[in-house]
Amino acid sequence: MKPDDPLLKILACPLDKGPLHLLPEEAGHEEALYNPRLHRRYPIVDGIPQLLPSSGEQVPDEVHEDLLKRMAP
């Protein structure tokens, strides 16, 4: 998924219905969508966002802080 993909504007977190942020693939982490409000990461498998509530994983506080730094413009 690319950062300018129009799909990103309509995708929402299944729990709070708020916007999600694209996390690009990095060493040790697959591409994912992130909800910073709930500290939840949703994987993207073969280009398909997995947005079931059970698909999301809770992110620890220290990882959340790192993700916020990576998302800042």
ChimeraX commands (.cxc) that place a marker at each C-alpha (Angstrom):
marker #1 position 0.00,0.00,0.00 radius 0.5
marker #1 position 1.33,3.45,-0.86 radius 0.5
marker #1 position 1.03,6.54,1.37 radius 0.5
marker #1 position -1.02,8.34,-1.30 radius 0.5
marker #1 position -3.44,5.43,-1.82 radius 0.5
marker #1 position -7.01,6.85,-1.78 radius 0.5
marker #1 position -8.13,3.82,0.23 radius 0.5
marker #1 position -6.26,5.20,3.25 radius 0.5
marker #1 position -8.69,8.13,3.43 radius 0.5
marker #1 position -11.70,5.86,3.94 radius 0.5
marker #1 position -10.23,3.09,6.10 radius 0.5
marker #1 position -11.08,3.36,9.79 radius 0.5
marker #1 position -10.26,1.51,12.97 radius 0.5
marker #1 position -12.92,-1.15,13.64 radius 0.5
marker #1 position -13.00,-0.23,17.33 radius 0.5
marker #1 position -13.20,3.57,17.49 radius 0.5
marker #1 position -13.98,4.30,13.81 radius 0.5
marker #1 position -11.16,6.88,13.67 radius 0.5
marker #1 position -8.48,7.29,11.00 radius 0.5
marker #1 position -5.49,4.99,10.69 radius 0.5
marker #1 position -1.88,5.77,9.80 radius 0.5
marker #1 position 0.18,3.70,7.37 radius 0.5
marker #1 position 3.34,2.18,8.86 radius 0.5
marker #1 position 5.73,1.18,6.07 radius 0.5
marker #1 position 7.53,-2.14,6.15 radius 0.5
marker #1 position 10.72,-1.95,8.22 radius 0.5
marker #1 position 13.27,-4.39,9.57 radius 0.5
marker #1 position 11.40,-6.86,11.71 radius 0.5
marker #1 position 7.95,-5.35,11.08 radius 0.5
marker #1 position 5.52,-5.92,8.24 radius 0.5
marker #1 position 3.52,-3.11,6.68 radius 0.5
marker #1 position 0.62,-2.16,8.95 radius 0.5
marker #1 position -2.06,0.38,9.78 radius 0.5
marker #1 position -1.81,2.05,13.18 radius 0.5
marker #1 position -4.33,3.66,15.51 radius 0.5
marker #1 position -2.34,5.91,17.88 radius 0.5
marker #1 position -5.41,6.64,20.02 radius 0.5
marker #1 position -5.83,3.00,21.07 radius 0.5
marker #1 position -2.20,1.91,20.54 radius 0.5
marker #1 position -3.33,-0.80,18.10 radius 0.5
marker #1 position -1.57,-2.05,14.98 radius 0.5
marker #1 position -3.43,-3.87,12.18 radius 0.5
marker #1 position -1.37,-5.94,9.70 radius 0.5
marker #1 position -1.52,-5.63,5.93 radius 0.5
marker #1 position -1.21,-9.10,4.40 radius 0.5
marker #1 position -0.58,-9.37,0.66 radius 0.5
marker #1 position -1.77,-5.79,0.25 radius 0.5
marker #1 position -5.03,-6.39,2.14 radius 0.5
marker #1 position -5.59,-4.57,5.46 radius 0.5
marker #1 position -6.73,-6.96,8.19 radius 0.5
marker #1 position -9.21,-4.77,10.04 radius 0.5
marker #1 position -11.09,-7.21,12.21 radius 0.5
marker #1 position -10.89,-6.25,15.90 radius 0.5
marker #1 position -9.25,-9.61,16.62 radius 0.5
marker #1 position -6.58,-8.95,13.96 radius 0.5
marker #1 position -5.21,-5.91,15.76 radius 0.5
marker #1 position -2.43,-6.14,18.30 radius 0.5
marker #1 position -1.93,-3.91,21.30 radius 0.5
marker #1 position 1.34,-1.98,21.13 radius 0.5
marker #1 position 3.38,-1.40,24.32 radius 0.5
marker #1 position 3.93,2.23,25.41 radius 0.5
marker #1 position 7.63,2.31,24.45 radius 0.5
marker #1 position 6.84,1.05,20.93 radius 0.5
marker #1 position 3.97,3.54,20.68 radius 0.5
marker #1 position 6.36,6.44,21.43 radius 0.5
marker #1 position 8.72,5.20,18.69 radius 0.5
marker #1 position 5.84,4.92,16.20 radius 0.5
marker #1 position 4.70,8.47,16.99 radius 0.5
marker #1 position 8.19,9.76,16.18 radius 0.5
marker #1 position 8.18,7.87,12.85 radius 0.5
marker #1 position 4.74,9.25,11.92 radius 0.5
marker #1 position 5.66,12.90,12.62 radius 0.5
marker #1 position 6.16,14.93,9.42 radius 0.5
marker link #1:1,2 radius 0.2
marker link #1:2,3 radius 0.2
marker link #1:3,4 radius 0.2
marker link #1:4,5 radius 0.2
marker link #1:5,6 radius 0.2
marker link #1:6,7 radius 0.2
marker link #1:7,8 radius 0.2
marker link #1:8,9 radius 0.2
marker link #1:9,10 radius 0.2
marker link #1:10,11 radius 0.2
marker link #1:11,12 radius 0.2
marker link #1:12,13 radius 0.2
marker link #1:13,14 radius 0.2
marker link #1:14,15 radius 0.2
marker link #1:15,16 radius 0.2
marker link #1:16,17 radius 0.2
marker link #1:17,18 radius 0.2
marker link #1:18,19 radius 0.2
marker link #1:19,20 radius 0.2
marker link #1:20,21 radius 0.2
marker link #1:21,22 radius 0.2
marker link #1:22,23 radius 0.2
marker link #1:23,24 radius 0.2
marker link #1:24,25 radius 0.2
marker link #1:25,26 radius 0.2
marker link #1:26,27 radius 0.2
marker link #1:27,28 radius 0.2
marker link #1:28,29 radius 0.2
marker link #1:29,30 radius 0.2
marker link #1:30,31 radius 0.2
marker link #1:31,32 radius 0.2
marker link #1:32,33 radius 0.2
marker link #1:33,34 radius 0.2
marker link #1:34,35 radius 0.2
marker link #1:35,36 radius 0.2
marker link #1:36,37 radius 0.2
marker link #1:37,38 radius 0.2
marker link #1:38,39 radius 0.2
marker link #1:39,40 radius 0.2
marker link #1:40,41 radius 0.2
marker link #1:41,42 radius 0.2
marker link #1:42,43 radius 0.2
marker link #1:43,44 radius 0.2
marker link #1:44,45 radius 0.2
marker link #1:45,46 radius 0.2
marker link #1:46,47 radius 0.2
marker link #1:47,48 radius 0.2
marker link #1:48,49 radius 0.2
marker link #1:49,50 radius 0.2
marker link #1:50,51 radius 0.2
marker link #1:51,52 radius 0.2
marker link #1:52,53 radius 0.2
marker link #1:53,54 radius 0.2
marker link #1:54,55 radius 0.2
marker link #1:55,56 radius 0.2
marker link #1:56,57 radius 0.2
marker link #1:57,58 radius 0.2
marker link #1:58,59 radius 0.2
marker link #1:59,60 radius 0.2
marker link #1:60,61 radius 0.2
marker link #1:61,62 radius 0.2
marker link #1:62,63 radius 0.2
marker link #1:63,64 radius 0.2
marker link #1:64,65 radius 0.2
marker link #1:65,66 radius 0.2
marker link #1:66,67 radius 0.2
marker link #1:67,68 radius 0.2
marker link #1:68,69 radius 0.2
marker link #1:69,70 radius 0.2
marker link #1:70,71 radius 0.2
marker link #1:71,72 radius 0.2
marker link #1:72,73 radius 0.2
view
